[in-house]
């Protein structure tokens, strides 16, 4: 288990703007990341029941292509587990193939997350739904179009720490000032605005330093208050406001139809994977959309959707 030590002035100073893109500060950033991971493990133990079925991670501590070669903060975060991510893979991967999308590989950029973020002047604790978290954003937008769902969210806001704010990008307002109309406007903006939708609050660096190890309990209480909102907005089979489950079932059926459209003896070409471009002979197809193909002296199992008839 990684140790957690009280945050220092130096930890926050590591993220001053002139250091964001410099590799000279890789070692100080690595130390902050290790300490944040220690905090993550402490929180994981303290909130074991509340964080069950969520995975945790941390952002990169060195400038690279995926963070646009700058590190302006250190994140730890919790997001949906591997099984839940797998169920949504076909949706999450439907992104435009521009440069930003191709580099958008961090899980906190594709899935709603509960995050703790250390920046130059603050420690931020909140719910983060990035532009790339398309399924969750669509789910929030659809859910908040219903008046009674907006009322439920306003009720959840009442349990959040004092000073919490909500909104897209820099357009945030205090949750104590939020009303049904504001939430309806945000629902409409979620489909059009590329800024992250965030709900959370900040603790000033000076307060974090003064709190020493007691900051763990303060962060834990904030996360406990945020988790009901996280579960309210994130997509699950039981919280599906965009008919994603129906589309997933249709995709599965389509794949099965593709697999069963091949018969033993058919000559096929493999369209992806290790054997891309290879031609083989169909030996068998099962009801799970998998096709057994003989390629030379080998037999391989390929998804029916990755095959086409060869001429």
VOGU-3710 file (C-alpha; in Angstrom, 3 decimals, decimal comma):
1> xxxxxxxxxx> 0,000/0,000/0,000  1,351/3,398/-0,963  1,804/5,807/1,961  -0,086/9,078/2,088  1,605/12,163/3,504  0,103/15,586/4,160  0,186/17,879/1,140  2,840/20,584/1,101  3,266/23,989/-0,492  5,757/22,410/-2,891
11> xxxxxxxxxx> 3,157/19,897/-4,095  0,817/22,653/-5,264  3,679/24,743/-6,672  4,589/21,799/-8,932  1,597/22,735/-11,113  2,342/26,405/-11,741  1,845/27,228/-15,462  5,521/27,641/-16,349  6,117/23,986/-15,339  3,259/22,342/-17,220
21> xxxxxxxxxx> 5,217/21,353/-20,332  8,703/20,996/-18,884  10,251/17,560/-18,358  12,514/19,118/-15,732  9,647/18,704/-13,266  8,903/15,049/-13,995  10,380/13,889/-10,662  8,388/16,360/-8,504  5,236/15,436/-10,428  5,965/11,729/-9,922
31> xxxxxxxxxx> 6,229/12,331/-6,153  2,897/14,154/-6,122  1,308/11,356/-8,135  2,609/8,740/-5,681  1,134/10,723/-2,803  -2,181/11,097/-4,627  -2,206/7,338/-5,201  -1,602/6,927/-1,479  -4,649/9,130/-0,878  -6,571/7,030/-3,392
41> xxxxxxxxxx> -5,771/3,830/-1,504  -6,753/5,383/1,813  -10,076/6,465/0,306  -10,539/3,056/-1,299  -10,225/1,427/2,124  -12,374/3,976/3,917  -15,140/3,872/1,285  -14,894/0,221/0,293  -18,664/-0,318/0,199  -19,483/2,990/-1,465
51> xxxxxxxxxx> -16,859/2,536/-4,205  -17,637/-1,131/-4,870  -17,921/-1,958/-8,608  -15,882/1,109/-9,571  -12,288/1,051/-10,775  -9,760/3,692/-9,862  -6,881/5,261/-11,748  -4,616/8,285/-12,000  -3,685/10,728/-14,741  -0,243/10,808/-16,370
61> xxxxxxxxxx> 2,451/12,753/-14,550  4,633/13,434/-17,606  3,891/15,535/-20,714  2,898/13,358/-23,685  0,653/13,350/-26,735  -2,437/12,223/-24,845  -2,310/15,240/-22,504  -1,271/17,679/-25,243  2,248/17,715/-23,754  1,284/19,538/-20,602
71> xxxxxxxxxx> 0,507/18,430/-17,058  -1,484/21,158/-15,317  -2,875/18,922/-12,552  -2,721/15,473/-10,999  -5,912/13,417/-10,994  -7,105/10,352/-9,164  -10,528/9,096/-10,197  -13,118/6,334/-10,030  -15,123/5,159/-13,043  -17,199/2,180/-14,275
81> xxxxxxxxxx> -15,566/-1,250/-14,083  -14,271/-3,363/-16,967  -17,493/-5,341/-17,406  -19,581/-2,167/-17,645  -17,071/-0,560/-20,012  -17,130/-3,652/-22,206  -20,916/-3,495/-22,483  -20,636/0,070/-23,769  -17,541/-0,345/-25,938  -19,378/-0,009/-29,245
91> xxxxxxxxxx> -20,866/3,319/-28,124  -17,803/4,760/-26,428  -15,596/4,087/-29,446  -17,925/5,964/-31,823  -15,902/9,164/-31,921  -14,852/11,378/-34,780  -11,459/10,441/-36,118  -9,883/13,856/-35,692  -6,613/14,402/-33,842  -8,257/15,217/-30,520
101> xxxxxxxxxx> -10,400/12,091/-30,614  -7,508/9,827/-31,580  -5,527/11,039/-28,562  -8,516/10,923/-26,256  -7,610/7,628/-24,587  -7,757/8,373/-20,851  -10,705/6,643/-19,130  -11,755/9,855/-17,385  -12,212/11,351/-20,876  -14,580/8,582/-22,015
111> xxxxxxxxxx> -16,557/7,782/-18,875  -18,157/9,850/-16,142  -15,880/9,821/-13,124  -15,609/10,884/-9,513  -12,323/12,779/-9,395  -9,938/14,362/-6,916  -7,730/16,870/-8,721  -4,698/18,707/-7,339  -3,952/21,985/-9,145  -1,733/24,939/-8,343
121> xxxxxxxxxx> -4,213/26,638/-6,019  -6,734/23,985/-5,031  -7,829/20,434/-4,439  -11,025/19,857/-6,419  -13,417/16,998/-5,623  -16,248/16,379/-8,030  -18,159/14,576/-10,731  -16,481/15,035/-14,130  -18,231/14,209/-17,429  -15,891/15,056/-20,310
131> xxxxxxxxxx> -16,918/15,725/-23,905  -15,747/12,219/-24,826  -18,072/10,591/-22,261  -20,731/10,511/-24,952  -23,005/7,843/-23,513  -23,155/9,443/-20,086  -23,663/12,928/-21,547  -26,528/11,711/-23,710  -28,032/9,945/-20,720  -27,838/13,063/-18,545
141> xxxxxxxxxx> -29,316/15,226/-21,309  -32,229/12,843/-21,876  -32,889/12,396/-18,164  -32,869/16,108/-17,368  -35,445/16,807/-20,047  -37,983/15,381/-17,587  -39,154/17,770/-14,908  -39,449/15,167/-12,147  -35,884/13,990/-12,799  -34,617/17,573/-12,495
151> xxxxxxxxxx> -36,438/17,803/-9,174  -34,724/14,616/-7,975  -31,324/16,027/-8,920  -32,016/19,271/-7,063  -32,830/17,176/-3,988  -29,482/15,390/-4,302  -27,743/18,761/-4,497  -28,907/19,506/-0,949  -26,467/16,944/0,474  -23,402/18,359/-1,302
161> xxxxxxxxxx> -20,687/20,292/0,552  -21,111/24,038/0,925  -19,635/25,873/-2,038  -20,376/23,155/-4,610  -21,011/24,373/-8,159  -22,369/22,783/-11,331  -22,171/23,539/-15,050  -20,334/23,233/-18,335  -16,766/24,489/-18,578  -16,402/27,914/-16,999
171> xxxxxxxxxx> -20,180/28,469/-17,038  -20,863/27,219/-13,521  -23,236/28,301/-10,798  -23,592/27,434/-7,130  -25,831/24,401/-6,632  -27,752/26,421/-4,036  -28,776/28,771/-6,861  -29,670/26,037/-9,353  -33,300/25,584/-10,336  -35,366/23,505/-12,764
181> xxxxxxxxxx> -34,831/26,002/-15,572  -31,049/26,010/-15,176  -30,918/22,214/-15,308  -33,131/22,167/-18,397  -30,744/24,589/-20,128  -27,772/22,411/-19,211  -29,546/19,352/-20,599  -29,881/21,108/-23,953  -26,265/22,321/-23,879  -24,830/18,868/-23,123
191> xxxxxxxxxx> -25,534/17,746/-26,679  -23,899/20,800/-28,252  -21,198/22,024/-25,874  -17,770/20,365/-25,935  -16,854/21,506/-22,412  -16,863/19,070/-19,508  -19,947/18,961/-17,301  -18,754/19,200/-13,714  -20,298/19,126/-10,281  -17,997/19,646/-7,326
201> xxxxxxxxxx> -16,206/21,993/-5,018  -12,708/23,253/-4,280  -10,631/23,370/-1,138  -7,996/26,096/-1,272  -4,392/24,922/-1,198  -3,779/26,697/2,129  -6,694/24,857/3,758  -5,536/21,498/2,393  -2,026/22,049/3,760  -3,361/23,151/7,154
211> xxxxxxxxxx> -5,678/20,114/7,383  -2,704/17,732/7,132  -3,862/14,085/7,295  -7,414/15,098/8,237  -7,909/15,987/4,569  -8,597/12,282/3,949  -11,825/12,412/5,961  -12,854/15,676/4,307  -12,390/14,232/0,825  -14,143/10,995/1,823
221> xxxxxxxxxx> -17,217/12,901/2,996  -17,337/14,856/-0,267  -17,113/11,669/-2,339  -19,895/10,035/-0,318  -22,117/13,025/-1,065  -21,231/12,961/-4,778  -21,762/9,244/-5,393  -25,594/9,404/-5,410  -25,363/12,068/-8,128  -22,845/9,943/-10,036
231> xxxxxxxxxx> -25,257/7,022/-9,989  -28,150/9,306/-10,926  -26,498/10,548/-14,124  -24,326/7,669/-15,383  -25,698/5,148/-17,824  -26,468/1,627/-16,636  -28,935/-0,971/-17,871  -31,263/0,175/-15,092  -30,635/3,873/-15,766  -31,028/3,913/-19,532
241> xxxxxxxxxx> -32,713/7,035/-20,880  -31,308/6,772/-24,411  -32,422/3,223/-25,309  -28,798/2,134/-25,389  -29,760/-1,299/-24,094  -32,117/-1,752/-27,037  -29,382/-0,720/-29,466  -26,882/-3,068/-27,819  -29,297/-5,973/-28,243  -29,870/-5,030/-31,873
251> xxxxxxxxxx> -26,113/-4,954/-32,465  -25,745/-8,411/-30,917  -28,532/-9,747/-33,100  -26,948/-8,187/-36,168  -23,624/-9,838/-35,355  -25,357/-13,191/-34,910  -27,079/-12,770/-38,274  -23,737/-11,972/-39,869  -22,157/-15,052/-38,332  -24,963/-17,398/-39,319
261> xxxxxxxxxx> -24,975/-16,040/-42,874  -21,792/-18,057/-43,462  -21,935/-21,778/-44,166  -19,352/-24,489/-43,868  -17,147/-24,434/-46,961  -17,581/-20,706/-47,672  -14,442/-18,922/-48,779  -14,002/-15,778/-46,653  -11,569/-12,937/-46,118  -10,682/-11,798/-42,573
271> xxxxxxxxxx> -11,102/-8,023/-42,276  -9,370/-7,250/-38,949  -7,086/-8,615/-36,279  -3,909/-10,669/-36,528  -5,034/-12,385/-39,734  -6,259/-9,270/-41,565  -6,381/-9,886/-45,311  -6,018/-13,665/-45,027  -8,414/-15,917/-46,916  -9,793/-19,024/-45,249
281> xxxxxxxxxx> -12,560/-21,595/-45,355  -15,490/-21,547/-42,927  -15,678/-24,662/-40,787  -18,483/-23,739/-38,409  -20,483/-20,815/-36,908  -22,050/-20,623/-33,446  -24,961/-18,692/-31,969  -22,629/-16,171/-30,310  -21,637/-14,624/-33,646  -18,301/-16,485/-33,766
291> xxxxxxxxxx> -17,095/-18,267/-36,915  -14,426/-20,946/-37,038  -12,209/-20,427/-40,084  -9,391/-22,603/-41,404  -6,475/-20,473/-42,567  -3,823/-22,691/-44,070  -3,208/-25,422/-41,513  -4,617/-23,356/-38,642  -8,155/-22,900/-37,354  -9,047/-19,516/-35,894
301> xxxxxxxxxx> -12,231/-18,142/-34,368  -13,322/-14,794/-35,816  -16,359/-12,598/-35,178  -18,788/-12,861/-38,063  -18,751/-9,073/-38,397  -15,031/-9,259/-39,254  -15,530/-11,547/-42,262  -16,581/-11,019/-45,838  -17,079/-13,511/-48,658  -13,973/-13,840/-50,801
311> x> -14,157/-14,190/-54,555
//
